[in-house]
């Protein structure tokens, strides 16, 4: 299954190696997103539970797609909206 292999590989990538959005893996788990956003994993789980952050449930795992996360970050960044 190609998608499962892609996701498994992406989840192995350390976020600390990423210098820009382009370097982020296509899919991230809660640990990676927590590290990226400097939040706890519990907070990421809570955001997912309340459908406040984009995610896909892949079996028992919560997976966050990079592109949707970037859009979510942009939409929730104060001071970036045009007037």
N, C-alpha and C positions, 0 to 999 in steps of 0.2 A: 504494500500500500504506500504509494508515493507521498501522500499528504502526511501520514503518520511519521514517515522517515524525515520529512522536512521539519516537522514540528519537534521531533525528538532531537534533531541536530541543533535547531534554534535554541532549544531550552538548555543546551550545554554551554552556550556562549556566555562568557562573563561580561556583564554590563560595564564593569570598570575598564574594559578594553575599548569601549566605544567613545569616540571623541565628538561625534555628531549624530544627528538623527539617521543619516545615511548608513552609519556603522551598526545600528541596532538590528537585531535579528528580526525576521519577518513575523515571528510569533514569540511572545514572552509569557513566562509563568508569573505567579504572584510574587515570588521572591525577586525576580528580575525587575518587575515594575516597582516594587517597594524600594529596591535599591536605587533605581533611576529617579524616582520622585522623592526620595529621602523620607519615606513613610514606613510604617510598620506593615507587615503582612496582614495583620488583623484589620488594619484600615482598608487595605486593598480588598480583602474579603468582604468587609462591610459595604464598600462602594459597589462591588459586584452584586451583593445580595439585594441592595436597594436599586439596582440597575442605574447607578450613577456613573458608571464607567463601562465602556464597551468591552464585551468579553464573549467567548465561545466556551461552552462546556464540552470538553473532549473526554468522554468517559467521566471519571471522577475529578479530572483536572479542570481548572479554570485557566483558559488561554486568552491572552490579550493580543489581538493583531496590531502590528506596529502602526500601520497607516491610520487605523481608527483611533489609536491612542494619541498619535500626533494631532489629529483633528480635535480630539477631546481636550488636549492640553491647550491648543490655540483658542478653542471656544471658551475655556475657563481661565484664560490669562487676562487679568485686569489691565486696562490701559492700552489695549491693542485694537479696540474697535474704532472704526472710522466714524467721524461726526459729520 
